Amino acid sequence: MGQTSKASVLFLCTKNSCRSQMAEGWCRQLKGDRFAVCSAGIEKSQVDPRAARAMAEVGVDISRQYSKQVSELHGEFDYVVTVCDAAAEQCPIFPAKTRVIHAGFEDPPKLARNARSEEEALSHYRRIRDEIRGFVEGIEHSLGVAG
């Protein structure tokens, strides 16, 4: 019996610090048998500690993931999913075979900026984390592939 290759998915955000990292973690955990997944940003930053904490609360460890700039990646992707509006607007050109879709999510650091407590700040990360999970759970539909 031959080995079936996995479809490759790149989650793209502005700085590859929060939303794209969460999406990578969820997709690896929930769909890792189906997709080869990574994330990158238009720019490079670092993984947001609150994003890592929110994901750890639900058993997804993204602490070993790191921020990458899309220009650092080599190879082609079957799918690119932009997870923020800025990345969708600045999305680089990918080969014709790559299908680019947009699944925008609000920016947890921006939402948490005026939080009165750490718990209030984390509530924004948790909400976006859960929205991203919902997207990843139905990613086959969004990508137009059989489930």
LUMRO-641637 format. One record per residue (C-alpha): chain; x negated, y negated, z; residue number from 1. Coordinates in steps of 0.5 Angstrom, whole numbers. Each point is the difference from the previous one (the first is absolute). Example, Ala and Ser with C-alpha at 12.3 -4.5 7.8 and 13.67 -1.06 7.14 Angstrom:
2
chain	x	y	z	resi
A	-25	9	16	1
A	-2	-7	-2	2
end
This chain:
147
chain	x	y	z	resi
A	0	0	0	1
A	-3	-7	-2	2
A	-1	-6	4	3
A	5	-5	-1	4
A	-3	-7	0	5
A	3	-5	5	6
A	2	-7	-3	7
A	-4	-6	2	8
A	3	-6	4	9
A	-3	-6	2	10
A	3	-5	5	11
A	-2	-7	-2	12
A	1	-6	5	13
A	-4	-7	0	14
A	-5	2	6	15
A	1	7	1	16
A	1	-1	7	17
A	7	2	2	18
A	6	2	-5	19
A	-5	4	-5	20
A	-3	3	6	21
A	6	3	3	22
A	3	2	-7	23
A	-7	4	-1	24
A	1	3	7	25
A	7	2	-1	26
A	-1	3	-7	27
A	-6	4	2	28
A	4	3	6	29
A	7	1	-3	30
A	-2	1	-7	31
A	-7	2	0	32
A	2	7	-3	33
A	3	-4	-6	34
A	-5	-6	-1	35
A	-7	-2	0	36
A	1	-7	4	37
A	-5	-6	1	38
A	1	-8	1	39
A	-3	-6	-2	40
A	0	-7	0	41
A	0	-6	-4	42
A	-5	-2	5	43
A	-4	4	5	44
A	1	-1	8	45
A	1	5	6	46
A	5	4	2	47
A	5	-4	5	48
A	-1	3	7	49
A	8	-1	1	50
A	1	4	-6	51
A	-4	6	2	52
A	3	0	7	53
A	7	0	-3	54
A	-1	6	-5	55
A	-4	3	6	56
A	7	0	4	57
A	3	4	-5	58
A	-6	5	-1	59
A	-3	-3	-6	60
A	-7	-1	1	61
A	-3	-6	-5	62
A	-6	-2	5	63
A	-5	4	-5	64
A	3	-4	-6	65
A	-4	-6	-2	66
A	2	-6	-5	67
A	-2	0	-7	68
A	0	-5	-6	69
A	4	3	-6	70
A	-7	-2	-4	71
A	-4	5	4	72
A	5	6	-2	73
A	-2	4	-6	74
A	4	5	-4	75
A	7	-1	-2	76
A	7	1	4	77
A	6	3	-2	78
A	4	-5	4	79
A	-1	-7	3	80
A	5	-2	5	81
A	-1	-8	2	82
A	3	-1	7	83
A	-1	-7	1	84
A	3	-6	-5	85
A	-7	-3	-1	86
A	-3	7	-2	87
A	5	1	-5	88
A	-1	-7	-3	89
A	-8	1	0	90
A	0	7	-2	91
A	-6	2	-4	92
A	1	3	-7	93
A	0	8	0	94
A	0	4	-5	95
A	6	2	-4	96
A	2	6	3	97
A	0	-3	7	98
A	7	-1	2	99
A	0	-7	4	100
A	6	-1	5	101
A	2	-5	5	102
A	2	2	7	103
A	0	-6	4	104
A	0	0	8	105
A	-1	-6	5	106
A	-7	-2	3	107
A	0	2	7	108
A	-6	-4	2	109
A	4	-6	-3	110
A	6	2	4	111
A	-3	1	6	112
A	-4	-7	0	113
A	5	-3	5	114
A	1	6	4	115
A	1	-2	7	116
A	-3	7	3	117
A	-4	6	-3	118
A	6	4	0	119
A	4	-5	-4	120
A	-6	0	-5	121
A	0	7	0	122
A	8	0	-2	123
A	-2	-3	-7	124
A	-5	5	-1	125
A	5	6	2	126
A	5	-2	-4	127
A	-4	-1	-7	128
A	-3	7	2	129
A	7	3	0	130
A	2	-3	-6	131
A	-7	2	-4	132
A	2	7	3	133
A	7	0	-3	134
A	-3	-2	-7	135
A	-6	5	0	136
A	6	6	2	137
A	3	-2	-6	138
A	-6	-2	-5	139
A	1	5	-5	140
A	7	-3	-2	141
A	-4	-7	0	142
A	-5	3	-4	143
A	5	3	-5	144
A	-3	7	1	145
A	3	7	2	146
A	1	1	8	147
end
